[in-house]
């Protein structure tokens, strides 16, 4: 149909009012006599349907689906199956160009159980967002909360997939054990930092087509070196002591790959341990700037400063391709501090033990570092919080309470074992903080919405929790955290 002679294209076009496909893949188009044109989703050409009683013609499934959406007809079931197969693992609908009124498309990389998603929901920012994560349990949690997930190894996905051609935003939270004090910090070794810097530079080489006119590019006599593939870049991490540190390169790979295929990607949000070295931050900024990103801003934020009942200090990167970041992540008004005890409805004077009985030091005094007062903001909650207990009676946090301590709504549907769920809680982005970051990045006022959200998170704070059905003696709680 793309080769229809120009003379025939002047014939009266028709409007398709129903679609169907035969077993051989032939598309049946039933028509009336009003004008329409179908645009193929994979190439820049138009299909012309001539004015006949009916027509049978093989067509691209994306083109057929696009035409159906255009005229308000149902997309045939077999066409939907083909779209899903072509787009896999992304939604088949993402192969179709967005229409007016459609939500902007956003991808979440290392999306976890839903911290960023809940942040967007809290401020009423509606996106067609799909997240990717390797953890089956984290994805199950997110799905139960209404956040679409793809269970996959991010490094095995193609960031230039045609289904991503209309992506507007990228949210990415690379795993932090390679950098954080809670992990082994293997990413901080000299060897790892050198390899990561090399990965950033090679991503920059892959982004050469985005450089401004006049940048180095080679000539016929002195051609530019071949462009590396994303797989080749990712493979460089194999030489690291802990190859997970190489996942930081995904922060560059995804937005630049989207740019290279012409996607309208306009903003990027990243979260990582605040131990991320300054030299790594500067390298990221440099490559983003070279690729045409107009502003990047770093912020080290503590969840406690945003009304959450525990400390959680993380570094965030906000970047935009056009103009300046429109908002601020700083509160316009002071946010009230939320203590651990008040958030859970505990009485005054309670203490929380995080590591069990630690014995005495060389001076005969109890070893410190394992108890904090619940009358203040709690310590940073990690996966080991599954073994935290109230010293007065051995009461341990429930999953619901653990989630609330990092800023999730009551009854958030944590999935998996207690160990897995608390690991998710320990790793996740705190929604109130994510709301401030994303609100600033997309130019949305966030503080009032976050205040209302926190009111829902800690609404039962004056109601003492029921005792654990089988209280754990403090002296034996260390075994539970092992």
Buried (B, 14 or more C-beta within 10 A) or exposed (E): BEEBEEEEEEEEBBBBBEBBBEEEEEBBBBBEEEEBEBBBBEEEEBBBBBEEEEBEEEBBBBBBBBBBBBBEBEBBEBBBEBBBEBBEBBBBBBBBBBEEEEEBBBBBBBBBBBBBBBBBBBBEBEBBBBBBBBBEBBBBBBBBBEBBBBBEEBBEBEBBBBBBBBBBBBBBBBBBBBBBEBBBBBBBBEEBBEBBBBBBEBBBBBBBEBBEEEEEEEEEEEEEEEEBEBEEBBBBBEEBBBBBBBBBBBBBBBBBBBBBBEBBBBBBBBBBBBBBBEEBBEBBBBBBEBBBBEBBBBBEBBBBBBBBBBBBBBBBBBBBBEEEBEBBBEBEEEBEEBBBBBBBBBEEEBBBBBBBEBEEEEEEEEEEEBBBBBBBBBBBBBBBBBBBBBBBEBBBBBBBBBBBBBBBBEEBBBBBEBEBBBBBBBBBBBBBBBBBBBBBBBEBEBBEBBBEBBEEBBEBBEEEBEEBEEBBEBEEBBEBBE
